[in-house]
């Protein structure tokens, strides 16, 4: 398609990308400055680092080397993402593996607070509720710290997911054998309720969480011994067939010291036993809250599949944590953007739409020829150019 001469035409900014990244740009001045640990100046600022990693998760990059090639050869990436003077491969991998974790944690916490204030609560009647679970990450054998079993290396992320706002709020990283239960107290704040699967059942923890003022809704094994203290009324004809206050476990062995509410309900010929200290909710609400636990599994699957967070850039524990935080930050940015623009939750349709809009707006970039006349190429034409 021929170019049209447009003297004085001002280049259009990539509004979609700038709006997506606005929460990050607003938070950057309040973060701990990233400084060089030697006399050599930083090759990549923290602003460059977060821009590059968000871009990595938005687009279909298969590796760190693929990303670096795009940063060098793609017009949009050179203009909006890459450091002004570019970045060498050795410097990029060194910086990802050893710098920026403190700033990434601060940014993640600030963006969560912003999103929590901005996004509506879906299940306000249930109170502040956090889904808690872990997910394994396939690692290479050279990742010696990622212990799992002989001949296999895996790391594990432990995530707290704010079900009311539909966004992640806490993350911890261990080797693949890492026990998930100790992280419940670290993920929950007093007054919050953790929703967990059977793996988290431990009677001493039920006592400890109540002492800490942290609530729980946790599925337990049907074979768990219980000493019934008093029964609550059950509505006939509903899914709930049991509701009582009990002590769980065997006396003098592993019995709870504090009373626990136990709710039993049946769905599709399967019985579920839920232990909780929430006496303010109905038995049906307890059953519904546990059903919501499936949302964290959906989040893990979506996060892995569509944001490519498990295509590893760094082999170190430090670098992997940086990458995982960047993946969570990308999801929170999408949640804020989708709410502001569409009043919707994050979806693959909106993710694709955002990426397409970013590419289309790049087609509006202008170049100046040798005579100083602005050249404009309408979007949709075969080639696109940008000032770099």
C-alpha positions as CSV (number, residue, x, y, z in Angstrom):
1,X,0.0,0.0,0.0
2,X,1.5,3.4,-0.9
3,X,2.3,6.0,1.8
4,X,0.4,9.3,2.1
5,X,2.3,12.4,2.9
6,X,1.0,14.0,6.1
7,X,3.3,17.0,7.0
8,X,3.1,17.8,10.7
9,X,1.3,14.5,11.6
10,X,2.2,13.6,15.2
11,X,3.0,10.0,16.0
12,X,0.3,8.3,18.0
13,X,1.4,6.6,21.2
14,X,0.5,3.0,22.0
15,X,-2.4,3.9,24.3
16,X,-3.4,0.4,25.1
17,X,0.0,-0.7,26.3
18,X,0.5,2.6,28.2
19,X,-2.8,2.2,30.0
20,X,-2.1,-1.4,30.8
21,X,1.2,-0.5,32.4
22,X,-0.1,2.7,34.1
23,X,-0.5,1.1,37.6
24,X,3.2,0.0,37.3
25,X,4.4,3.4,36.3
26,X,2.5,5.1,39.1
27,X,4.0,2.7,41.7
28,X,7.6,2.8,40.4
29,X,8.6,6.1,42.2
30,X,7.6,4.6,45.6
31,X,9.8,1.4,45.3
32,X,13.2,0.8,46.8
33,X,15.7,2.0,44.1
34,X,17.5,-0.7,42.2
35,X,21.3,0.0,42.4
36,X,24.3,-1.6,40.9
37,X,26.4,-3.6,43.3
38,X,29.7,-2.6,41.6
39,X,31.2,0.3,39.8
40,X,29.6,-0.8,36.5
41,X,26.3,1.0,35.8
42,X,23.1,-1.1,35.5
43,X,22.5,-2.4,32.0
44,X,18.8,-2.9,32.8
45,X,16.8,-0.7,35.3
46,X,14.0,-2.2,37.3
47,X,11.5,-0.4,35.0
48,X,13.1,-2.2,32.1
49,X,13.0,-5.5,33.9
50,X,9.3,-5.3,34.7
51,X,8.4,-4.1,31.2
52,X,10.4,-7.0,29.6
53,X,8.8,-9.6,31.9
54,X,5.3,-8.4,31.5
55,X,5.8,-8.4,27.7
56,X,7.3,-11.9,27.9
57,X,4.0,-13.2,29.5
58,X,1.7,-11.3,27.2
59,X,3.2,-12.6,24.0
60,X,4.0,-16.1,22.8
61,X,7.7,-16.3,23.8
62,X,9.1,-19.7,24.2
63,X,12.4,-18.9,26.0
64,X,14.6,-16.1,27.2
65,X,16.6,-16.2,24.0
66,X,13.4,-15.9,21.9
67,X,12.5,-12.9,24.0
68,X,15.9,-11.2,23.5
69,X,15.6,-11.7,19.7
70,X,12.2,-10.0,19.7
71,X,13.5,-7.1,21.9
72,X,16.2,-6.5,19.3
73,X,14.2,-7.0,16.1
74,X,10.5,-6.1,16.8
75,X,9.6,-2.4,16.4
76,X,7.2,-2.3,19.3
77,X,9.5,-4.1,21.7
78,X,12.4,-1.8,20.8
79,X,10.4,1.3,21.4
80,X,8.3,0.5,24.5
81,X,9.9,-2.5,26.2
82,X,13.7,-2.9,25.7
83,X,16.3,-0.7,27.4
84,X,17.2,2.4,25.4
85,X,20.6,1.0,24.5
86,X,19.5,-2.6,24.2
87,X,20.5,-5.4,26.5
88,X,23.1,-8.1,26.0
89,X,22.2,-11.7,26.6
90,X,24.7,-12.2,29.4
91,X,23.6,-9.1,31.2
92,X,19.9,-10.0,30.8
93,X,20.2,-13.4,32.4
94,X,22.5,-12.2,35.1
95,X,20.2,-9.4,36.1
96,X,17.1,-11.6,36.1
97,X,18.8,-14.2,38.3
98,X,20.3,-11.8,40.8
99,X,18.5,-8.4,40.9
100,X,15.1,-7.0,41.3
101,X,13.4,-9.5,43.7
102,X,12.9,-6.9,46.5
103,X,11.4,-4.4,44.1
104,X,9.3,-7.1,42.4
105,X,7.8,-8.1,45.8
106,X,7.1,-4.5,46.7
107,X,5.4,-3.9,43.3
108,X,3.3,-7.0,43.6
109,X,2.0,-6.0,47.1
110,X,1.3,-2.4,45.9
111,X,-0.6,-3.6,42.9
112,X,-2.6,-6.1,44.9
113,X,-3.7,-3.3,47.3
114,X,-4.7,-1.1,44.4
115,X,-6.6,-3.9,42.7
116,X,-8.3,-4.9,46.0
117,X,-9.6,-1.3,46.4
118,X,-10.7,-1.0,42.8
119,X,-12.3,-4.4,42.0
120,X,-15.7,-5.3,43.3
121,X,-16.3,-8.1,45.8
122,X,-18.0,-11.1,44.2
123,X,-18.9,-12.9,47.5
124,X,-19.0,-10.1,50.1
125,X,-21.4,-12.1,52.3
126,X,-18.7,-14.7,52.9
127,X,-16.2,-12.2,54.2
128,X,-12.5,-12.0,53.2
129,X,-11.8,-15.4,51.8
130,X,-8.5,-16.7,50.4
131,X,-8.1,-19.9,48.4
132,X,-4.8,-21.7,49.2
133,X,-3.0,-24.3,47.1
134,X,0.3,-25.3,45.6
135,X,1.4,-26.0,42.1
136,X,4.4,-27.9,40.8
137,X,6.8,-26.5,38.2
138,X,8.8,-28.8,36.0
139,X,12.5,-28.0,36.4
140,X,15.7,-29.1,34.6
141,X,18.2,-31.4,36.3
142,X,20.7,-28.6,36.7
143,X,18.3,-26.9,39.1
144,X,19.8,-28.7,42.0
145,X,17.8,-26.8,44.6
146,X,14.5,-28.0,43.1
147,X,14.4,-31.3,44.9
148,X,11.5,-33.7,44.1
149,X,12.7,-37.3,43.5
150,X,15.5,-39.2,41.9
151,X,15.8,-38.3,38.2
152,X,13.2,-35.5,38.5
153,X,13.4,-31.9,39.6
154,X,10.4,-29.7,40.4
155,X,9.8,-26.5,42.2
156,X,6.5,-25.6,43.9
157,X,4.7,-22.3,44.2
158,X,2.3,-21.8,47.1
159,X,-0.4,-19.3,46.2
160,X,-3.1,-17.4,48.1
161,X,-5.9,-16.3,45.8
162,X,-8.4,-13.6,46.7
163,X,-11.6,-15.2,45.6
164,X,-13.7,-12.0,46.1
165,X,-11.6,-10.0,43.6
166,X,-10.4,-12.9,41.5
167,X,-6.7,-12.1,41.8
168,X,-3.6,-13.6,43.5
169,X,-2.4,-12.0,46.7
170,X,0.5,-14.0,48.1
171,X,3.2,-16.3,46.7
172,X,5.9,-18.5,48.2
173,X,8.4,-20.7,46.4
174,X,10.0,-24.0,47.6
175,X,11.4,-27.2,46.2
176,X,8.9,-29.8,44.9
177,X,8.8,-31.6,48.3
178,X,7.9,-28.5,50.2
179,X,5.1,-28.9,52.7
180,X,2.2,-26.6,51.9
181,X,0.6,-26.4,55.3
182,X,3.1,-24.1,57.0
183,X,2.3,-21.4,54.5
184,X,-1.3,-21.0,55.5
185,X,-0.4,-18.8,58.5
186,X,1.9,-16.8,56.2
187,X,-0.7,-16.3,53.6
188,X,-3.7,-15.4,55.9
189,X,-4.0,-12.2,57.9
190,X,-6.1,-12.2,61.1
191,X,-9.8,-12.2,60.3
192,X,-9.4,-13.8,56.8
193,X,-10.6,-17.3,55.9
194,X,-8.5,-19.9,54.1
195,X,-10.2,-22.4,51.9
196,X,-8.2,-25.6,51.4
197,X,-8.3,-29.2,50.2
198,X,-7.7,-32.4,52.3
199,X,-3.9,-32.1,52.0
200,X,-4.0,-29.2,54.5
201,X,-5.8,-31.3,57.2
202,X,-3.8,-31.2,60.5
203,X,-5.6,-31.0,63.8
204,X,-2.8,-29.0,65.5
205,X,-3.0,-26.4,62.7
206,X,-6.8,-26.1,63.3
207,X,-6.0,-25.1,66.9
208,X,-3.2,-22.8,65.9
209,X,-5.2,-20.9,63.3
210,X,-8.0,-20.3,65.7
211,X,-5.5,-19.0,68.3
212,X,-4.1,-16.6,65.6
213,X,-7.5,-15.4,64.7
214,X,-7.3,-16.9,61.3
215,X,-10.3,-18.8,60.0
216,X,-10.4,-22.0,57.8
217,X,-12.7,-24.0,55.7
218,X,-10.9,-27.3,55.0
219,X,-12.0,-30.6,53.6
220,X,-11.0,-33.6,55.8
221,X,-10.9,-37.3,55.3
222,X,-14.2,-39.1,55.8
223,X,-12.5,-41.6,58.1
224,X,-11.4,-38.9,60.6
225,X,-12.5,-39.7,64.1
226,X,-14.8,-37.2,65.8
227,X,-16.3,-36.6,69.2
228,X,-19.7,-34.9,68.8
229,X,-20.4,-32.1,71.3
230,X,-23.7,-30.7,69.9
231,X,-25.6,-31.0,66.6
232,X,-27.1,-28.2,64.5
233,X,-30.3,-28.4,62.7
234,X,-30.2,-29.5,59.1
235,X,-32.7,-28.5,56.4
236,X,-34.5,-31.5,55.0
237,X,-34.2,-32.2,51.3
238,X,-30.9,-30.2,50.9
239,X,-27.4,-31.3,50.1
240,X,-26.3,-30.9,53.7
241,X,-26.8,-34.1,55.8
242,X,-24.7,-33.3,58.8
243,X,-23.8,-30.2,60.8
244,X,-22.3,-30.4,64.3
245,X,-19.7,-29.0,66.7
246,X,-17.1,-31.6,67.4
247,X,-13.5,-32.4,68.5
248,X,-11.6,-34.0,65.7
249,X,-9.1,-36.9,66.1
250,X,-8.2,-39.5,68.7
251,X,-8.0,-38.4,72.3
252,X,-4.5,-38.1,73.7
253,X,-3.1,-38.7,70.2
254,X,-4.1,-36.0,67.8
255,X,-7.4,-34.6,69.0
256,X,-8.1,-30.9,68.6
257,X,-8.1,-28.9,71.8
258,X,-10.6,-26.3,70.3
259,X,-14.0,-27.1,69.1
260,X,-14.5,-27.4,65.3
261,X,-17.6,-27.2,63.3
262,X,-18.1,-30.2,60.9
263,X,-20.4,-30.0,57.9
264,X,-21.2,-33.0,55.7
265,X,-22.8,-32.6,52.3
266,X,-23.5,-34.8,49.3
267,X,-23.1,-33.9,45.6
268,X,-23.4,-36.4,42.7
269,X,-23.2,-39.4,45.1
270,X,-20.0,-38.1,46.6
271,X,-19.8,-37.1,50.3
272,X,-17.7,-34.1,51.4
273,X,-16.7,-33.4,55.0
274,X,-15.7,-29.8,55.8
275,X,-14.0,-28.7,59.0
276,X,-14.3,-25.0,59.8
277,X,-14.4,-22.4,62.7
278,X,-16.9,-20.2,60.8
279,X,-20.1,-20.5,62.9
280,X,-21.6,-17.3,61.3
281,X,-22.3,-19.0,58.0
282,X,-25.0,-21.4,57.1
283,X,-24.0,-25.0,56.3
284,X,-25.0,-24.3,52.7
285,X,-22.7,-21.3,52.6
286,X,-19.9,-23.5,53.9
287,X,-20.5,-26.0,51.2
288,X,-20.6,-23.2,48.6
289,X,-17.4,-21.7,49.9
290,X,-15.6,-25.0,49.5
291,X,-16.9,-25.4,46.0
292,X,-15.2,-22.1,45.2
293,X,-11.9,-23.7,45.9
294,X,-12.0,-25.0,42.4
295,X,-11.4,-21.5,41.2
296,X,-7.7,-21.6,42.2
297,X,-7.3,-24.7,40.0
298,X,-8.8,-22.8,37.1
299,X,-6.4,-19.9,37.8
300,X,-3.4,-22.2,37.8
301,X,-4.4,-23.7,34.5
302,X,-5.2,-20.3,32.9
303,X,-1.9,-18.8,34.2
304,X,0.2,-21.7,32.9
305,X,-1.5,-21.9,29.5
306,X,-2.2,-18.4,28.5
307,X,0.6,-16.3,30.2
308,X,3.3,-19.0,29.7
309,X,4.6,-18.5,33.3
310,X,6.3,-21.9,33.3
311,X,8.6,-21.3,30.3
312,X,11.6,-20.8,32.5
313,X,14.0,-17.9,32.0
314,X,16.2,-18.4,35.0
315,X,17.4,-21.7,36.6
316,X,18.1,-20.1,40.0
317,X,15.6,-20.0,42.8
318,X,16.0,-16.2,43.0
319,X,15.4,-15.8,39.2
320,X,12.4,-18.2,39.2
321,X,10.8,-16.2,42.0
322,X,11.3,-13.0,40.0
323,X,9.6,-14.6,37.0
324,X,6.7,-16.0,39.1
325,X,6.1,-12.6,40.6
326,X,6.2,-10.9,37.2
327,X,3.6,-13.5,36.0
328,X,1.3,-12.6,38.9
329,X,1.8,-8.9,38.3
330,X,0.8,-9.4,34.6
331,X,-2.4,-11.1,35.7
332,X,-3.2,-8.3,38.2
333,X,-2.6,-5.7,35.5
334,X,-5.0,-7.5,33.2
335,X,-7.6,-7.7,35.9
336,X,-7.4,-3.9,36.5
337,X,-7.5,-3.2,32.8
338,X,-10.4,-5.5,32.0
339,X,-12.4,-3.9,34.9
340,X,-11.7,-0.4,33.8
341,X,-12.3,-0.9,30.1
342,X,-15.0,-3.6,30.0
343,X,-16.3,-4.1,33.6
344,X,-15.4,-7.8,33.2
345,X,-13.1,-10.3,34.7
346,X,-9.9,-11.5,32.9
347,X,-10.6,-13.9,30.0
348,X,-8.6,-15.3,27.1
349,X,-10.8,-13.4,24.7
350,X,-9.9,-10.1,26.4
351,X,-6.2,-11.1,26.6
352,X,-6.2,-11.7,22.8
353,X,-8.1,-8.5,22.2
354,X,-5.5,-6.5,24.3
355,X,-2.6,-8.0,22.4
356,X,-4.2,-7.3,19.0
357,X,-4.9,-3.7,20.0
358,X,-1.3,-3.2,21.0
359,X,-0.1,-4.5,17.7
360,X,-2.7,-2.5,15.7
361,X,-1.7,0.7,17.4
362,X,1.9,0.0,16.6
363,X,0.8,0.1,12.9
364,X,0.0,3.8,13.4
365,X,3.6,4.7,14.2
366,X,5.2,7.1,11.8
367,X,8.7,7.5,10.4
368,X,10.4,10.6,9.1
369,X,12.1,10.5,5.7
370,X,15.3,12.3,4.7
371,X,13.4,15.5,3.9
372,X,11.7,15.7,7.3
373,X,8.2,14.9,6.0
374,X,6.1,12.6,8.2
375,X,5.1,9.4,6.4
376,X,2.0,7.6,7.6
377,X,1.0,4.1,6.8
378,X,-2.7,3.2,7.6
379,X,-3.2,0.2,9.9
380,X,-3.8,-3.1,8.2
381,X,-1.2,-2.6,5.5
382,X,1.5,-5.1,5.0
383,X,4.5,-3.3,6.6
384,X,4.7,-1.3,9.7
385,X,7.5,1.1,10.8
386,X,8.4,3.0,13.9
387,X,10.8,5.6,15.0
388,X,13.5,4.1,17.2
